[in-house]
Amino acid sequence: MSFSPCRIEVAKLARVGGRQRYHHTVDLTLLVRATRRMGAEDEKLVFETTEGIEPILSFDQMGLKDDLLRGIYNYGFEKPSAIQQRAVMPIINGRDVIAQAQSGTGKTSMIALTVCQVVDTASREVQALILSPTRELASQTEKVIRTIGDFMNIQAHACIGGKSVGEDIRKLENSLLQVGFVSSQVCLISATLPHEILEMTSKFMTDPIRILVKRDELTLEGIKQFFVAVEREEWKFDTLCDLYDTLTITQAVIFCNTKRKVDWLTEKMRSNNFTVSSMHGDMPQKERDAIMAEFRDGATRVLITTDVQQ
């Protein structure tokens, strides 16, 4: 089976809260990372899976293209993660799939390897078009596709705001804009799948394979989650400073719900001698790329941001 061109839509589900509360989560995971290490907790997951889906424990048993296998092993993978063991084959076989797994368990790389398997590598046009709610997620997905497909000459392109529209048109001319898409296949892959989202999938998915993780197993071992309820808005900054002084962290991401709050908090923390960087959707793409690169390289320890698609 081959798709030319192939469209990827990577969904990032946002949580909508009720009462306004101050949330503090210590998460040492970078916003953008290559998922190379699968923790031991990945093996302990209990999946609520569509009947008849058996895990495949080795990449060699999946019938993947030889050049794709080279790319997978060169990337650093030794064996499929739990979600990859269950979801790769249904996706390759053309089924609609709803798959849920924890952060850091190989969802992005699973998208990449399945795309590399199904596209027509003989085509010199764009084979994979990446559209995502956030620029950073689109860039990450494109990078992983290109890296895993390095031996296959994969033609992938991410449409990202803040960059030349002319380049997007040039990449896609005589391809997507004229040919359109072939038969549709929809795969919904996320760490969070609320009930209302699962209900909505019936409108655009056909008899999907379901691979869901029990709710109490969605948190990775080693990551502590808690929140502090703060009664008044003006008390939040002092609470954050107390947490900052109390907790020992290597790196952290502080999320704000508005771009204005990001700018305000950044200035406030810097005026109190905290070393922080910040990023949101109003910043030029080059500046955002530079800030992310510094954070990934460890040059900055604290990043203040929105969910960056705003």
Secondary structure as UniProt FT lines:
FT   STRAND          6..9
FT   STRAND          23..25
FT   HELIX           40..44
FT   STRAND          47..49
FT   TURN            51..52
FT   HELIX           59..62
FT   HELIX           66..75
FT   HELIX           82..92
FT   TURN            93..94
FT   STRAND          97..100
FT   TURN            103..104
FT   HELIX           107..118
FT   TURN            121..122
FT   STRAND          128..131
FT   HELIX           135..148
FT   TURN            149..153
FT   STRAND          156..158
FT   TURN            161..162
FT   HELIX           165..172
FT   TURN            173..175
FT   HELIX           176..179
FT   STRAND          187..190
FT   HELIX           195..200
FT   HELIX           201..203
FT   STRAND          209..213
FT   HELIX           215..217
FT   TURN            221..222
FT   STRAND          225..227
FT   HELIX           233..235
FT   HELIX           236..246
FT   STRAND          252..255
FT   HELIX           259..271
FT   TURN            272..273
FT   STRAND          277..279
FT   TURN            281..282
FT   HELIX           285..296
FT   TURN            297..298
FT   STRAND          302..305
//
